[in-house]
Amino acid sequence: GNVKDQPVRVTRTDTGTWEVSVIDPNDYPNGEA
C-alpha cells in the first residue's frame, strides 16, 4: 500500500512479518524517532 508523507516505524516481528506504525511527531518533539 501507500504511505502518506509522514514518518513511520517498521518493526520486524517475525520471519516475513512486519509491523508498520505511524509515528506521531508530537511523541518526538526533538526529532528523536
Secondary structure, DSSP 8 states (H G I E B T S, - for coil): ----SS-EEEEEEETTEEEEEE--GGG-TTS--
